[in-house]
């Protein structure tokens, strides 16, 4: 028995990790383990499983950061134990958050960048919901002051990401989503005005629509709402969903009027972990002025030795992403962000032009005038031997994740593919993808997989 114990001790210390007892048998999958294990063995087991995930750098579906500077990795490690909500225990982290809010208010041209309100969140979806709540509270207060009912609020948006559908359901707001019609794939002022009434809590243009990556026309919508107010007395605010574009337009299209320079814009949300270049897990919401955030939405909490104001859906959350965001602001400044994003735009436009030259694809968005991305459909009336779903599957065999998906109402017939060109997607990487795309098209020419051309399969709209 003693000899066996010595052998076990020797095995745990000296043996190759794959010869260990832990990795020579199956680890528990669905039952809580009974015993402790060697940390090296457990790390290797988990590490090996994660190899089956896709390579995030080849995931051209995601808007999120997939390349991070080494200094950010170091800061994240140093902040792993800091809880963002414990402002009394980590006052400097709280100060860093406040600095970021004021820097963003300045970047987005708030009238009083030092005096306005905002906060970090776990992502842009939480930030969007906070902006939506403030709109609903302001509208409800206005209606009560007039002695009117407050039970039927509505909100107007274009084709939106799921977070706004969640907001509408969770906070009991009618979502008047403008459907796509023909070649109009985004919000227009005319379509907005058709849906406005005294119960409209706000209009939400998106600066970088998820489906097509185009900017919706914030200034034109605001002008239309100004005219509406003169004719009807409906004073309807705008919240800009700047999940992507709020970290792009200020640097590469500074003359575009979409932010607090438009007086009707009362709040903006953005994803720090998208084109803000921070690690996953940080978003931002900023209000134009302090009184645009109703005071009764702010909680003052006596917690762990300090009295603090908080307005967020989450409580405990990591501080590292906020610190990393601050690092990026200091490290890059306007000059650095402009250089990085401009390189992404150039690569997106180049790839779109190359895909257009192939002759099979209708490029819907070419990386010019929205976010650095591109999307395309198959040309109408052709049968190239594949659908875009087939093409996406074929590209995945080389590791590329280039999604194919149908559009929302009323263009469910239109199937497109989309590429996001983020920081880290170099021109060489783009050329590698284009090479694989051409080889995939050649493969399907020799080995067609789609059914013969019919009304249902034209353009690859049905799979």
C-alpha positions as CSV (number, residue, x, y, z in Angstrom):
1,X,0.0,0.0,0.0
2,X,2.8,2.4,0.9
3,X,4.5,1.6,-2.4
4,X,1.3,2.3,-4.3
5,X,0.9,5.7,-2.5
6,X,4.5,6.6,-3.5
7,X,3.8,5.7,-7.1
8,X,0.7,7.9,-7.1
9,X,2.6,10.8,-5.6
10,X,5.4,10.3,-8.2
11,X,2.7,10.2,-11.0
12,X,1.1,13.4,-9.9
13,X,4.4,15.3,-9.8
14,X,6.5,13.9,-12.6
15,X,4.4,12.1,-15.3
16,X,3.4,13.6,-18.6
17,X,0.1,15.3,-18.2
18,X,-1.6,13.0,-20.7
19,X,-0.3,9.9,-18.8
20,X,-1.9,11.1,-15.6
21,X,-4.8,9.3,-14.0
22,X,-7.0,12.4,-14.4
23,X,-6.6,12.5,-18.2
24,X,-6.5,8.8,-18.7
25,X,-10.2,8.6,-17.7
26,X,-13.2,10.8,-18.3
27,X,-13.7,13.9,-16.1
28,X,-17.2,14.5,-14.7
29,X,-19.5,16.3,-17.2
30,X,-22.9,16.6,-15.5
31,X,-22.3,15.6,-11.9
32,X,-20.5,17.7,-9.3
33,X,-17.0,16.2,-8.8
34,X,-16.3,14.3,-5.5
35,X,-12.6,14.9,-5.3
36,X,-10.0,17.6,-6.0
37,X,-7.6,17.3,-8.9
38,X,-4.2,18.5,-10.0
39,X,-4.6,22.1,-11.4
40,X,-2.3,21.4,-14.3
41,X,-4.4,18.4,-15.4
42,X,-7.7,20.3,-15.1
43,X,-6.3,23.3,-17.0
44,X,-5.2,21.1,-19.8
45,X,-8.6,19.3,-20.0
46,X,-10.5,22.6,-20.2
47,X,-7.9,24.1,-22.6
48,X,-8.3,21.1,-24.9
49,X,-12.1,21.3,-25.0
50,X,-11.9,25.0,-25.9
51,X,-9.8,24.2,-29.0
52,X,-13.1,23.0,-30.5
53,X,-14.4,26.6,-30.4
54,X,-14.0,28.7,-33.6
55,X,-10.9,30.9,-33.9
56,X,-12.2,34.3,-32.8
57,X,-9.9,36.2,-35.2
58,X,-11.6,34.3,-38.1
59,X,-15.1,35.1,-36.7
60,X,-16.2,37.8,-39.1
61,X,-19.7,37.7,-37.8
62,X,-18.9,39.4,-34.5
63,X,-18.7,43.1,-33.9
64,X,-16.6,42.5,-30.8
65,X,-12.9,43.0,-30.1
66,X,-10.8,39.9,-30.9
67,X,-7.4,41.5,-30.8
68,X,-6.1,43.2,-27.6
69,X,-2.8,44.8,-26.8
70,X,-0.5,43.0,-24.4
71,X,-0.8,46.0,-21.9
72,X,-4.5,45.5,-21.8
73,X,-4.1,41.8,-20.9
74,X,-1.8,42.9,-18.1
75,X,-4.3,45.5,-16.8
76,X,-7.1,42.9,-17.0
77,X,-5.1,40.5,-14.9
78,X,-4.3,43.2,-12.3
79,X,-8.1,44.1,-12.0
80,X,-9.4,40.6,-11.9
81,X,-10.3,41.0,-8.2
82,X,-12.0,44.5,-8.5
83,X,-15.7,44.7,-8.3
84,X,-17.0,47.8,-10.2
85,X,-19.8,48.4,-7.8
86,X,-17.6,48.7,-4.7
87,X,-16.8,52.3,-5.3
88,X,-15.8,52.9,-1.7
89,X,-13.3,50.1,-1.7
90,X,-12.0,50.9,-5.2
91,X,-12.4,54.7,-5.5
92,X,-9.8,55.1,-8.2
93,X,-11.6,52.6,-10.4
94,X,-14.8,54.6,-9.8
95,X,-12.9,57.7,-10.8
96,X,-11.6,56.1,-14.0
97,X,-15.2,55.2,-14.9
98,X,-16.3,58.8,-14.3
99,X,-13.4,60.1,-16.4
100,X,-14.5,57.8,-19.3
101,X,-18.1,59.1,-19.1
102,X,-16.9,62.7,-19.3
103,X,-14.5,61.9,-22.1
104,X,-17.3,60.3,-24.1
105,X,-19.6,63.3,-23.3
106,X,-16.9,65.5,-24.8
107,X,-16.4,63.3,-27.8
108,X,-20.2,63.3,-28.5
109,X,-20.4,67.1,-28.0
110,X,-22.6,67.2,-24.9
111,X,-23.3,70.9,-23.9
112,X,-21.6,70.4,-20.5
113,X,-19.3,67.4,-20.8
114,X,-18.1,67.8,-17.2
115,X,-21.5,68.1,-15.7
116,X,-23.6,65.5,-17.5
117,X,-24.4,62.0,-16.3
118,X,-23.6,58.5,-17.7
119,X,-22.3,55.2,-16.6
120,X,-20.6,52.0,-17.7
121,X,-22.6,48.9,-18.3
122,X,-21.8,45.2,-19.1
123,X,-22.5,46.0,-22.8
124,X,-24.5,48.1,-25.2
125,X,-27.7,46.2,-24.7
126,X,-27.8,47.1,-21.0
127,X,-26.9,50.7,-21.9
128,X,-29.7,50.8,-24.5
129,X,-32.3,49.6,-21.9
130,X,-31.2,52.3,-19.5
131,X,-31.6,54.9,-22.2
132,X,-35.0,53.5,-23.0
133,X,-36.1,53.5,-19.4
134,X,-35.2,57.2,-19.1
135,X,-37.3,58.0,-22.1
136,X,-40.3,56.2,-20.7
137,X,-39.9,57.9,-17.3
138,X,-39.7,61.3,-18.9
139,X,-42.7,60.7,-21.1
140,X,-44.7,59.3,-18.2
141,X,-43.9,62.4,-16.1
142,X,-44.9,64.7,-18.9
143,X,-48.3,62.8,-19.5
144,X,-49.1,62.8,-15.8
145,X,-48.5,66.6,-15.6
146,X,-51.1,67.0,-18.4
147,X,-53.5,64.6,-16.6
148,X,-53.4,62.1,-19.4
149,X,-53.2,58.3,-19.4
150,X,-49.8,56.6,-19.3
151,X,-50.7,53.0,-20.1
152,X,-50.0,52.9,-23.8
153,X,-46.4,54.0,-24.5
154,X,-44.8,53.3,-27.8
155,X,-41.3,53.6,-29.3
156,X,-40.3,53.9,-33.0
157,X,-37.2,52.3,-34.5
158,X,-35.9,50.9,-37.7
159,X,-34.8,47.2,-38.1
160,X,-33.2,46.6,-34.7
161,X,-31.1,44.2,-32.8
162,X,-32.9,41.9,-30.3
163,X,-32.1,44.2,-27.2
164,X,-34.8,46.6,-28.3
165,X,-37.4,43.9,-28.6
166,X,-36.4,42.8,-25.1
167,X,-36.7,46.4,-23.8
168,X,-40.2,46.7,-25.3
169,X,-41.4,43.5,-23.7
170,X,-39.7,43.9,-20.3
171,X,-40.9,47.5,-19.8
172,X,-44.3,47.2,-21.5
173,X,-43.7,49.5,-24.5
174,X,-45.2,49.0,-27.9
175,X,-42.4,48.7,-30.4
176,X,-43.2,50.3,-33.7
177,X,-40.5,48.8,-35.8
178,X,-40.3,50.1,-39.3
179,X,-40.1,47.1,-41.6
180,X,-37.9,46.9,-44.7
181,X,-39.6,47.6,-48.0
182,X,-38.0,46.9,-51.4
183,X,-34.6,48.6,-51.5
184,X,-35.3,50.6,-48.3
185,X,-33.5,48.6,-45.6
186,X,-33.3,51.3,-42.9
187,X,-35.3,54.0,-41.1
188,X,-36.4,57.1,-43.0
189,X,-37.9,60.3,-41.7
190,X,-41.1,59.7,-43.6
191,X,-41.6,56.3,-42.1
192,X,-40.9,57.6,-38.6
193,X,-43.4,60.4,-38.8
194,X,-46.2,58.0,-40.0
195,X,-45.9,56.2,-36.6
196,X,-45.7,59.1,-34.2
197,X,-48.4,60.1,-31.7
198,X,-48.6,61.7,-28.2
199,X,-47.7,58.3,-26.7
200,X,-44.4,58.0,-28.5
201,X,-41.7,58.0,-25.8
202,X,-38.9,58.4,-28.3
203,X,-37.4,57.5,-31.7
204,X,-34.3,55.3,-31.8
205,X,-32.1,55.6,-34.9
206,X,-29.2,53.1,-35.1
207,X,-25.8,54.2,-36.1
208,X,-24.8,51.0,-37.7
209,X,-27.8,48.7,-38.4
210,X,-27.0,45.1,-37.4
211,X,-28.3,43.6,-40.7
212,X,-26.7,45.9,-43.3
213,X,-24.2,48.0,-41.3
214,X,-25.6,51.3,-42.6
215,X,-26.1,54.5,-40.5
216,X,-29.7,55.6,-40.1
217,X,-30.2,59.4,-40.7
218,X,-30.3,60.9,-37.2
219,X,-30.2,64.6,-38.4
220,X,-32.9,64.1,-41.0
221,X,-35.1,62.3,-38.5
222,X,-34.6,65.1,-36.0
223,X,-35.5,67.7,-38.6
224,X,-38.7,65.8,-39.3
225,X,-39.6,65.6,-35.6
226,X,-39.0,69.4,-35.3
227,X,-41.5,70.0,-38.1
228,X,-43.9,67.6,-36.4
229,X,-43.7,69.4,-33.1
230,X,-44.5,72.7,-34.8
231,X,-47.7,71.2,-36.3
232,X,-48.8,69.0,-33.5
233,X,-47.0,70.0,-30.3
234,X,-45.6,66.4,-30.0
235,X,-42.1,66.9,-28.5
236,X,-40.5,63.5,-29.2
237,X,-36.9,62.9,-28.1
238,X,-34.2,60.8,-29.8
239,X,-32.0,58.1,-28.3
240,X,-29.2,57.1,-30.6
241,X,-28.2,53.4,-30.5
242,X,-24.6,54.0,-31.3
243,X,-23.5,50.5,-30.4
244,X,-21.0,50.5,-33.2
245,X,-21.1,53.9,-34.9
246,X,-20.6,56.0,-31.8
247,X,-17.0,54.9,-31.6
248,X,-16.5,55.3,-35.4
249,X,-18.1,58.5,-36.7
250,X,-16.3,60.9,-34.3
251,X,-13.0,59.8,-35.6
252,X,-13.5,59.1,-39.3
253,X,-16.6,61.2,-40.1
254,X,-16.5,64.1,-37.6
255,X,-18.8,66.3,-39.6
256,X,-21.7,63.9,-39.6
257,X,-24.4,65.3,-37.3
258,X,-25.8,62.4,-35.2
259,X,-24.8,63.2,-31.6
260,X,-25.6,65.9,-29.0
261,X,-25.0,68.6,-31.6
262,X,-28.5,67.6,-32.6
263,X,-30.6,69.1,-29.8
264,X,-33.3,66.5,-30.0
265,X,-30.7,63.7,-29.1
266,X,-31.1,63.2,-25.4
267,X,-29.0,60.0,-24.8
268,X,-26.5,57.7,-26.6
269,X,-25.5,54.2,-25.9
270,X,-22.3,52.5,-27.3
271,X,-20.3,49.3,-27.0
272,X,-16.9,49.8,-25.6
273,X,-16.0,46.2,-26.6
274,X,-16.8,46.8,-30.2
275,X,-15.2,49.6,-32.0
276,X,-14.2,51.1,-28.7
277,X,-11.5,48.4,-28.8
278,X,-12.0,47.3,-25.1
279,X,-12.2,43.7,-24.0
280,X,-15.6,42.0,-23.9
281,X,-17.9,43.2,-21.2
282,X,-18.2,47.0,-21.3
283,X,-20.8,49.4,-22.7
284,X,-21.6,53.1,-22.1
285,X,-24.7,55.3,-21.9
286,X,-24.4,59.1,-21.6
287,X,-27.2,61.7,-21.3
288,X,-27.2,65.1,-23.0
289,X,-27.8,66.9,-19.7
290,X,-28.3,65.9,-16.1
291,X,-32.0,66.5,-16.2
292,X,-32.4,64.1,-19.1
293,X,-32.0,61.2,-16.6
294,X,-35.0,61.3,-14.2
295,X,-33.8,61.5,-10.6
296,X,-36.1,58.7,-9.4
297,X,-34.2,56.2,-11.5
298,X,-31.0,56.9,-9.5
299,X,-30.6,54.7,-6.4
300,X,-28.4,55.9,-3.5
301,X,-27.0,52.9,-1.7
302,X,-25.3,52.6,1.6
303,X,-23.0,49.7,0.9
304,X,-19.6,48.6,2.3
305,X,-18.9,51.8,4.1
306,X,-20.0,54.4,1.5
307,X,-23.1,56.1,0.2
308,X,-23.1,55.9,-3.6
309,X,-25.4,56.7,-6.5
310,X,-26.1,53.9,-8.9
311,X,-28.2,53.5,-12.1
312,X,-27.7,50.1,-13.7
313,X,-29.5,46.8,-14.2
314,X,-26.4,44.8,-12.9
315,X,-24.8,45.1,-9.5
316,X,-21.5,43.2,-9.1
317,X,-19.4,43.2,-12.3
318,X,-15.7,43.3,-13.1
319,X,-13.8,46.6,-13.2
320,X,-11.0,45.5,-15.6
321,X,-12.9,46.3,-18.8
322,X,-13.6,49.9,-17.7
323,X,-9.9,50.3,-16.8
324,X,-8.9,48.9,-20.2
325,X,-11.3,51.3,-21.9
326,X,-9.6,54.2,-20.1
327,X,-6.2,52.8,-21.2
328,X,-7.4,52.9,-24.8
329,X,-8.6,56.5,-24.5
330,X,-5.2,57.6,-23.2
331,X,-3.2,55.3,-25.4
332,X,-4.9,56.1,-28.7
333,X,-6.6,59.4,-28.5
334,X,-8.5,60.7,-31.5
335,X,-5.4,60.2,-33.7
336,X,-5.0,56.5,-32.9
337,X,-8.6,55.6,-33.1
338,X,-8.8,57.4,-36.5
339,X,-5.8,55.4,-37.8
340,X,-7.1,52.1,-36.7
341,X,-10.6,52.6,-37.9
342,X,-9.6,54.1,-41.2
343,X,-7.4,51.0,-41.9
344,X,-10.5,48.9,-41.3
345,X,-12.6,51.0,-43.7
346,X,-10.0,50.7,-46.4
347,X,-9.9,46.9,-46.0
348,X,-13.7,46.7,-46.0
349,X,-14.0,48.8,-49.2
350,X,-11.3,46.8,-50.9
351,X,-12.9,43.4,-50.1
352,X,-16.3,44.7,-51.3
353,X,-14.8,45.8,-54.6
354,X,-13.1,42.4,-55.1
355,X,-16.4,40.5,-54.3
356,X,-18.3,42.7,-56.7
357,X,-15.8,41.9,-59.5
358,X,-16.6,38.2,-59.1
359,X,-19.9,38.9,-60.9
360,X,-22.2,36.6,-58.9
361,X,-22.9,38.9,-56.0
362,X,-24.9,42.1,-55.5
363,X,-23.0,44.2,-52.9
364,X,-25.6,45.8,-50.7
365,X,-23.2,47.7,-48.5
366,X,-19.5,48.3,-49.5
367,X,-18.0,49.7,-46.3
368,X,-18.5,53.3,-47.3
369,X,-20.9,55.5,-45.3
370,X,-21.6,53.2,-42.4
371,X,-19.4,50.9,-40.3
372,X,-16.3,49.1,-41.6
373,X,-18.1,46.1,-43.0
374,X,-19.6,44.7,-46.2
375,X,-22.6,42.6,-47.1
376,X,-23.9,41.1,-50.3
377,X,-26.6,38.8,-51.7
378,X,-26.6,36.5,-54.8
379,X,-27.7,38.3,-57.9
380,X,-31.3,37.7,-58.9
381,X,-32.1,35.2,-61.6
382,X,-28.9,33.1,-61.4
383,X,-28.3,29.6,-60.2
384,X,-24.6,29.4,-59.4
385,X,-24.9,25.9,-57.9
386,X,-25.0,27.1,-54.3
387,X,-26.9,29.2,-51.9
388,X,-25.3,31.7,-49.5
389,X,-25.9,29.1,-46.7
390,X,-23.9,26.6,-48.7
391,X,-21.1,29.2,-49.2
392,X,-21.0,30.0,-45.5
393,X,-20.7,26.2,-44.7
394,X,-17.9,25.8,-47.2
395,X,-15.9,28.8,-45.8
396,X,-16.3,27.4,-42.3
397,X,-14.3,24.4,-43.4
398,X,-11.3,26.7,-43.5
399,X,-12.2,28.3,-40.2
400,X,-14.0,31.4,-41.5
401,X,-17.3,32.4,-39.9
402,X,-19.1,34.5,-42.5
403,X,-22.8,34.3,-41.6
404,X,-25.6,34.0,-44.1
405,X,-29.0,35.1,-42.8
406,X,-32.4,36.3,-44.0
407,X,-33.5,39.9,-43.4
408,X,-36.4,40.8,-41.1
409,X,-39.9,41.9,-42.1
410,X,-40.8,42.6,-44.8
411,X,-37.8,41.3,-46.7
412,X,-37.5,37.7,-45.3
413,X,-37.0,36.7,-48.9
414,X,-33.6,38.4,-49.0
415,X,-30.6,36.3,-47.8
416,X,-27.3,38.1,-47.4
417,X,-23.8,37.5,-46.1
418,X,-21.9,40.0,-44.0
419,X,-18.3,40.6,-43.0
420,X,-17.2,42.8,-40.1
421,X,-13.8,44.3,-40.5
422,X,-12.5,44.9,-37.0
423,X,-9.2,45.9,-35.5
424,X,-6.9,43.0,-36.4
425,X,-8.5,42.1,-39.7
426,X,-5.5,43.1,-41.9
427,X,-5.3,43.4,-45.7
428,X,-3.4,40.1,-45.8
429,X,-6.1,38.4,-43.7
430,X,-8.7,39.8,-46.1
431,X,-6.8,38.5,-49.1
432,X,-6.7,35.0,-47.5
433,X,-10.5,35.1,-47.1
434,X,-11.0,36.3,-50.6
435,X,-8.8,33.5,-51.9
436,X,-10.9,30.9,-50.0
437,X,-14.1,32.6,-51.2
438,X,-13.0,32.2,-54.9
439,X,-11.9,28.6,-54.3
440,X,-15.3,27.9,-52.8
441,X,-17.1,29.4,-55.8
442,X,-14.9,27.3,-58.1
443,X,-15.7,24.2,-56.0
444,X,-19.5,24.7,-56.3
445,X,-19.2,25.3,-60.1
446,X,-17.7,21.8,-60.4
447,X,-19.9,20.3,-57.6
448,X,-23.2,22.1,-57.5
449,X,-25.3,21.4,-54.4
450,X,-28.4,23.6,-54.8
451,X,-31.6,22.6,-56.5
452,X,-32.4,23.9,-60.1
453,X,-33.4,27.5,-60.5
454,X,-37.0,28.1,-59.5
455,X,-39.0,31.1,-58.1
456,X,-38.1,29.8,-54.6
457,X,-34.4,29.3,-55.1
458,X,-33.7,32.4,-57.3
459,X,-31.0,34.5,-55.7
460,X,-30.3,31.9,-53.0
461,X,-33.3,33.1,-51.0
462,X,-34.3,29.6,-50.0
463,X,-32.1,26.8,-48.8
